[in-house]
Amino acid sequence: MRILIGVPGLLIVTSAGPQDPTRASVPFHIAVNGAKPAGTEVAIALAGDAAELMKPEVIANVVGLGVPRLRELMDKCLDQDVRVYV
């Protein structure tokens, strides 16, 4: 049996970029307002177009429907030590 150390309990993988702000924001929303507060270790993996979400000018301007602004969600990721892989 092999034990993996440092592997999150939940890895959210997304490829949605800033062209679809709601879909782009949902993984961050689930991580910081759902999984982490519930005690689940969580990380987010950004693939394809989602890598654009790491640009400061993009973070500032992504606003989805029914979810907090990406800037707020990213700040919570930092505060809650949610890892983001690109």
C-alpha positions in Angstrom: 0.0 0.0 0.0 1.3 3.4 -0.9 0.4 6.5 1.1 0.5 9.9 -0.7 1.4 12.7 1.6 0.2 16.2 0.7 -2.5 15.0 -1.8 -5.7 16.9 -1.2 -8.9 15.1 -0.3 -10.7 16.9 -3.2 -9.0 18.1 -6.3 -11.2 20.3 -8.5 -10.1 20.4 -12.1 -11.4 23.1 -14.4 -10.7 24.3 -17.9 -13.2 27.2 -18.0 -11.6 30.5 -18.6 -12.6 34.1 -18.3 -14.9 33.9 -21.4 -17.4 32.1 -19.1 -17.1 33.9 -15.8 -19.7 31.9 -13.9 -18.2 28.5 -14.8 -14.7 29.9 -14.1 -15.7 31.0 -10.6 -17.6 28.0 -9.5 -14.5 25.8 -8.6 -13.1 28.5 -6.4 -16.6 29.1 -4.8 -16.9 25.3 -4.1 -13.4 25.2 -2.6 -13.6 28.2 -0.3 -17.2 28.4 0.6 -18.0 24.7 0.7 -15.2 22.1 0.9 -12.7 24.0 3.1 -15.2 25.2 5.7 -16.6 21.7 5.9 -13.1 20.4 6.8 -12.2 18.9 3.5 -8.7 19.4 2.2 -9.1 20.9 -1.2 -7.0 22.1 -4.2 -7.8 23.5 -7.6 -6.1 22.5 -10.9 -6.4 25.0 -13.8 -6.1 23.5 -17.3 -6.3 25.1 -20.8 -8.2 28.4 -20.8 -8.5 28.4 -17.0 -4.8 29.2 -16.7 -5.7 32.7 -17.9 -7.5 33.2 -14.5 -4.1 33.7 -12.8 -3.5 37.0 -14.6 -4.1 40.0 -12.2 -6.1 41.9 -14.8 -8.3 38.9 -15.4 -8.8 38.2 -11.6 -10.0 41.8 -11.2 -12.6 41.6 -13.9 -14.2 38.1 -13.6 -17.7 38.4 -12.2 -20.0 35.4 -12.5 -23.7 35.2 -11.9 -24.7 34.0 -8.4 -21.2 33.7 -7.1 -18.8 36.1 -5.5 -16.3 38.0 -7.6 -13.2 36.0 -8.6 -11.0 38.5 -6.7 -12.9 37.7 -3.4 -12.6 34.0 -4.1 -8.9 34.2 -4.8 -8.4 36.2 -1.6 -10.2 33.4 0.3 -8.0 30.8 -1.4 -5.0 32.6 0.0 -6.5 33.0 3.5 -7.6 29.4 3.6 -4.4 27.9 2.1 -6.2 26.4 -0.9 -3.6 25.4 -3.4 -4.0 26.3 -7.1 -2.1 24.3 -9.7 -1.6 25.5 -13.2 
